Amino acid sequence: MSTTKSPADGAVEVSAVIPCLNEARSIGVCVQKAQRSFAAMGVAGEVIVVDNGSTDDSAQLAREFGARVIHESVKGYGVALHAGIEAARGRIIVMGDGDDSYDWGAIAPFIDKVREGYDLVGGNRFSGGIEPGAMPFLHRYVGTPLLSALIRLAFGVKLGDVQCGMRAFTREAYARMRTAAPGMEFVAEMVITAAHQGLRIAEVPTRLYRDKRGRPPHLRTFRDGWRNLRLILTHSPDYLYLVPGALLLGAGLSLQLLLAMGPVKIGGIYFGIHYLALGAMLSLAGFNILNLGVLAKAVMAQRFPALKSRVLEMLTGRYTLEWGLIGGVVLMLLGLAVDAAILAERIASPGQAMENTVHLAFVATTMVVLGLNLAFSAFLLAMMLVRGRGRS
């Protein structure tokens, strides 16, 4: 559902956005706490409750307590939050759950941090305190710490709790994040996309309480855990493509160089044609994975113009279609030259078995295939880079 902002948008400084799905037991408390926070801080604020298909009287109760209620028919935590954020009138937006697990009466530190100049401010439940029974064992000691560690490693953010559902941000920053996740992974996506866009990110301690929903949680441990992991991997081509691809390519090329002229024996171990075949497979697989990583970087540069990357700097600063074609053609010609030499020997000595050329033929064939891949992918990469430069 789309909501049109009124001409009075500028009168609101802070918007509290609360997604709601059958939260009749707690939604009124959350709305009241948010309103009291606004009053205590002396800010002009509004509370937006996004009803995401409730079958109880959550929406009516929220309205009676003074919230502005909008309805989003498409189910999903991220979908509901996006609808509420789009409808918000405030320059600063605070999001949090409607089950009273986060204290809407303690949002002042979030707002103060945004006023200091931070674009996104998350809560840290581990430093703020977790009430007994408020977080399942697996989430508290395995899932959340692991996902937080992965995001810190992959995206360089210094956050201790990237999964906290209470956070504040500016409307301008949200527009730059370009979030798209429909479910619970929306929370992690905000951090990841904010990091890609070079936004200033901070966190403040916040306490997590036992929820008041009186029904099973919407969160599904393994389903939502996989969605978060999938999100992390698809937004970090360095770790999904470039590092594994480079390792495989390096191992494959090393084996081929070692065995190009024939079998060798190292430390009592015989390295023959089977290891050469393995080297060819690793080289081709590694190059293709590495190539996909470079293309993924180019795609991400279009979505996140502020993304900083050495690979992108190299591609946009030095790479041209012609260099890609030259590299591919040179590899193909070298491989074909070796094959031509082997063919000439075959023609000159048609009756010989020529086992001594088998290893070299493997290497030559690998070079030809790598050259073909490099030359044809150069066209696609050049097209994507030109498109990205046109949008910058």
Secondary structure, 3 states (H helix, E strand, C coil): CCCCCCHHHHHCCEEEEEEECCCCCCHHHHHHHHHHHHHHHCCCEEEEEEECCCCCCHHHHHHHCCCEEEECCCCCHHHHHHHHHHHCCCCEEEECCCCCCECHHHCHHHHHHHHCCCCEEEEEHHHHCECCCCCCHHHHHHHHHHHHHHHHHHHCCCCCCCCCCCEEEEHHHHHHHCCCCCCCCHHHHHHHHHHHCCCCEEEEECCECCCCCCCCCCCCHHHHHHHHHHHHHHCCHHHHHHHHHHHHHHHHHHHHHHHCCCCEEECCEEECHHHHHHHHHHHHHHHHHHHHHHHHHHHHHHHCCCCCCHHHHHHHHCCCHHHHHHHHHHHHHHHHHHHHHHHHHHHHCCCCCCHHHHHHHHHHHHHHHHHHHHHHHHHHHHHHHHHHHHHC
